[in-house]
């Protein structure tokens, strides 16, 4: 009985703490964004349209082809479809900017994806459901609520705060970002610890399919990305990242949590492992280029 109470208490803390930490982290990131950074779309429209096409068209098409060819377990296939239909992962703004991505390009691309999500998510989900033979739908309001709460509102409030109170923004942004990051890490460890049984139940083939989808998404974003190395890394990461809160909302509206969580948590872990390998490779590549330039 005591163990059950502890587990339920931790679940409640995670349910409350995760969204609040994500919002705080996004607000802190918004405090670091200069309003002129959002002019990238107007100044470089071809690049932005091509980037949106990569994330919203090419990556979902490739993911669907992989799922059809490799034919994972049906639950995994449906979970992958829901995830692929849910772009603009909130924490990408933080992760990419810390790992060699360009913040201005990232902010403009990320906010564009979030704004377009009300249209792209239902359409992508519908096409996947037709191809894979399942029924799932999500309303514009549900998408807007999740994307607005986790990305648009906190980031835009952060940008506005920086615009009017620059010194305050520069003072609190680092501390707020670090605190939110630590809380998210602790809560994430709680979730992984409580879900270890789910991770063990999934077969190796399903993990392989997930890894292939993530790796191919990164490869598409990388090879079709801009010439600038930082922007290329940004698009590669954004191409593979998916919004877990949005995916859970879709799953909760159409399926039971027991069917959604066994796919979502393993996918997030696979995503972190594959992207870590990619970022390490990019770091070594950048170091080699700097060393080569120095010798010249």
C-alpha positions in Angstrom: 0.0 0.0 0.0 2.8 2.4 0.9 4.6 1.7 -2.4 1.5 2.4 -4.3 1.0 5.8 -2.5 4.6 6.8 -3.2 4.2 5.9 -6.9 1.0 7.8 -7.2 2.6 10.8 -5.5 5.6 10.7 -7.9 3.2 10.5 -10.9 1.3 13.6 -9.7 4.6 15.5 -9.2 5.7 14.5 -12.7 2.3 15.5 -14.2 2.6 19.0 -12.6 6.3 19.5 -12.7 7.0 18.5 -16.3 4.7 21.0 -18.0 5.8 23.8 -15.6 9.5 23.0 -16.2 9.0 23.0 -20.0 7.2 26.3 -19.8 9.9 27.8 -17.6 12.6 26.5 -19.9 10.9 27.9 -23.0 10.4 31.2 -21.3 14.1 31.3 -20.4 15.0 30.5 -24.0 12.7 33.3 -25.2 14.6 35.7 -23.0 17.7 34.9 -25.0 16.1 35.5 -28.4 16.4 39.0 -29.9 13.3 40.1 -31.7 15.2 40.7 -34.9 16.1 36.9 -35.0 12.5 36.3 -36.2 13.2 38.2 -39.4 15.0 35.1 -40.9 11.9 34.1 -42.7 11.5 37.4 -44.4 15.2 37.8 -45.2 15.7 34.1 -46.3 12.3 32.9 -47.5 13.7 30.1 -49.8 15.7 28.6 -47.0 12.8 28.7 -44.5 10.3 27.2 -47.0 12.8 24.4 -47.9 13.4 23.7 -44.2 9.7 23.5 -43.5 9.3 21.1 -46.5 12.0 18.9 -45.1 10.4 18.6 -41.6 6.8 18.5 -42.7 6.9 16.6 -46.0 10.1 14.7 -46.6 10.7 13.3 -43.1 7.1 12.0 -42.6 7.2 10.4 -46.1 10.5 8.7 -45.3 9.2 7.5 -41.9 6.0 6.0 -43.5 8.1 4.2 -46.1 10.4 2.8 -43.3 7.4 1.6 -41.2 5.7 -0.1 -44.3 9.0 -1.8 -45.3 10.3 -2.9 -41.9 6.8 -3.7 -40.6 7.1 -3.3 -36.8 4.5 -4.5 -34.3 1.1 -2.7 -35.0 1.1 -0.8 -31.8 4.6 0.5 -32.5 3.6 1.4 -36.1 0.7 3.5 -34.8 2.8 5.1 -32.1 5.4 6.0 -34.7 2.7 7.5 -36.9 1.4 9.7 -34.0 5.0 10.8 -33.2 5.9 11.7 -36.7 2.7 13.7 -37.0 3.8 15.8 -34.0 6.7 18.2 -34.9 8.3 21.1 -32.9 9.6 19.4 -29.7 9.7 22.2 -27.1 13.2 21.4 -25.7 14.9 21.5 -29.1 15.2 25.3 -28.7 17.4 24.6 -25.7 19.2 21.5 -26.8 20.2 22.7 -30.3 21.4 26.1 -29.2 23.7 24.5 -26.6 25.0 21.8 -29.0 26.1 23.8 -32.0 22.9 25.0 -33.6 22.2 28.6 -34.6 19.6 30.2 -32.4 18.1 32.7 -34.8 17.4 30.2 -37.5 16.2 27.7 -34.9 13.8 30.1 -33.3 12.2 31.1 -36.6 11.9 27.5 -37.8 10.6 26.3 -34.5 8.0 29.0 -34.1 6.9 28.5 -37.8 6.4 24.8 -37.2 4.4 25.5 -34.0 2.2 27.9 -35.9 1.6 25.5 -38.8 1.0 22.5 -36.5 -2.8 23.3 -36.3 -2.9 22.4 -40.0 -0.1 19.9 -40.5 -0.8 17.6 -37.5 -4.3 16.7 -38.5 -3.4 16.3 -42.2 -0.3 14.1 -41.5 -2.2 12.0 -39.0 -5.0 11.4 -41.4 -2.7 10.4 -44.2 -0.8 8.0 -41.9 -4.1 6.5 -40.7 -5.1 5.8 -44.2 -1.8 4.2 -45.1 -1.5 2.1 -42.0 -5.2 1.2 -41.5 -6.0 2.8 -38.2 -8.4 5.5 -37.0 -7.1 8.6 -35.2 -7.9 12.2 -35.3 -7.2 15.4 -33.4 -8.9 18.8 -33.4 -7.4 22.1 -34.1 -8.2 23.3 -30.6 -6.3 20.4 -28.9 -3.2 21.0 -31.1 -3.4 24.8 -30.5 -3.7 24.4 -26.7 -0.7 22.0 -26.4 1.6 23.9 -28.8 0.6 27.3 -27.5 1.1 26.3 -23.8 4.5 24.6 -24.3 6.1 26.7 -27.1 4.3 29.8 -28.5 3.2 31.6 -25.3 6.2 31.1 -23.1 8.7 31.8 -25.9 6.9 34.9 -27.1 6.5 36.2 -23.6 10.3 35.7 -23.2 11.0 37.6 -26.4 8.7 40.5 -25.3 10.3 40.6 -21.8 13.7 40.9 -23.4 12.5 43.6 -25.7 11.2 45.8 -22.9 13.5 44.7 -20.0 16.8 43.6 -21.6 18.9 43.7 -18.5 16.4 41.8 -16.4 16.2 39.1 -19.2 19.9 38.7 -19.4 20.2 38.4 -15.7 17.5 35.8 -15.0 17.6 33.8 -18.3 20.7 31.6 -17.4 19.6 30.8 -13.9 16.0 30.1 -14.9 17.2 27.9 -17.8 19.6 25.9 -15.5 17.0 25.3 -12.8 14.3 24.2 -15.3 16.9 21.9 -17.0 17.8 20.3 -13.7 14.1 19.8 -12.7 13.4 18.2 -16.1 16.4 15.9 -15.8 15.3 14.7 -12.3 11.7 14.2 -13.4 12.9 12.4 -16.5 14.9 10.0 -14.4 11.8 9.3 -12.3 9.8 8.5 -15.4 12.5 6.2 -16.9 12.8 4.4 -13.5 9.1 3.9 -13.2 8.8 2.8 -16.8 11.7 0.3 -17.0 9.3 -2.6 -17.3 7.9 -1.0 -20.5 11.3 -0.6 -21.9 12.1 -4.3 -21.3 8.8 -5.5 -22.9 9.5 -3.9 -26.3 11.2 -6.2 -28.7 14.6 -5.4 -30.3 13.1 -5.1 -33.8 10.9 -2.2 -32.7 13.9 -0.4 -31.2 15.7 -1.0 -34.5 12.8 0.5 -36.5 12.7 3.6 -34.2 16.5 4.0 -34.5 16.2 3.8 -38.3 13.4 6.4 -38.4 15.4 8.8 -36.2 18.7 8.3 -38.1 17.0 8.7 -41.5 15.2 11.9 -40.3 18.6 13.3 -39.1 20.2 12.3 -42.4 17.5 14.1 -44.5 17.8 17.2 -42.4 21.6 17.1 -42.6 22.0 16.5 -46.3 19.3 18.9 -47.4 20.2 21.5 -44.8 21.8 24.9 -45.4 25.5 25.3 -46.2 26.2 26.9 -42.8 27.3 24.2 -40.4 25.3 25.4 -37.4 22.1 25.8 -39.4 22.7 22.3 -40.9 22.9 20.8 -37.4 19.8 22.7 -36.4 17.7 21.4 -39.3 18.9 17.8 -38.8 17.9 17.9 -35.1 14.6 19.6 -35.8 13.8 17.0 -38.5 14.1 14.1 -36.0 12.6 15.8 -32.9 8.9 15.2 -32.0 6.6 16.9 -29.5 5.9 14.3 -26.7 3.1 16.3 -25.2 1.3 16.7 -28.5 1.8 13.0 -29.2 0.4 12.1 -25.8 -2.6 14.3 -26.4 -3.4 12.6 -29.7 -2.9 9.2 -28.2 -5.1 10.0 -25.2 -7.9 11.2 -27.5 -7.8 8.0 -29.6 -6.2 5.2 -27.6 -5.6 4.2 -24.0 -2.4 5.3 -22.1 -1.4 1.7 -22.0 -1.0 1.7 -25.7 0.7 5.1 -26.0 3.4 5.1 -23.3 5.0 1.9 -24.4 6.0 3.6 -27.6 6.5 7.2 -26.5 9.1 6.6 -23.8 11.3 4.1 -25.8 11.2 6.5 -28.8 12.4 9.4 -26.6 15.3 7.3 -25.3 16.2 6.1 -28.8 16.0 9.7 -30.0 18.4 10.9 -27.3 20.9 8.1 -28.0 20.9 8.6 -31.8 21.1 12.4 -31.6 23.9 12.2 -29.1 25.9 10.2 -31.6 25.1 12.7 -34.3 26.0 15.7 -32.2 29.3 14.1 -31.2 30.1 13.5 -34.8 29.3 17.1 -35.7 31.5 18.3 -32.9 34.4 16.2 -34.1 33.8 17.3 -37.7 33.8 21.0 -36.6 37.0 20.5 -34.6 38.7 18.9 -37.6 37.7 21.8 -39.9 39.1 24.3 -37.4 42.3 22.4 -37.1 42.6 22.2 -40.9 42.0 25.9 -41.3 44.7 26.6 -38.6 47.3 24.6 -40.4 46.5 26.4 -43.7 
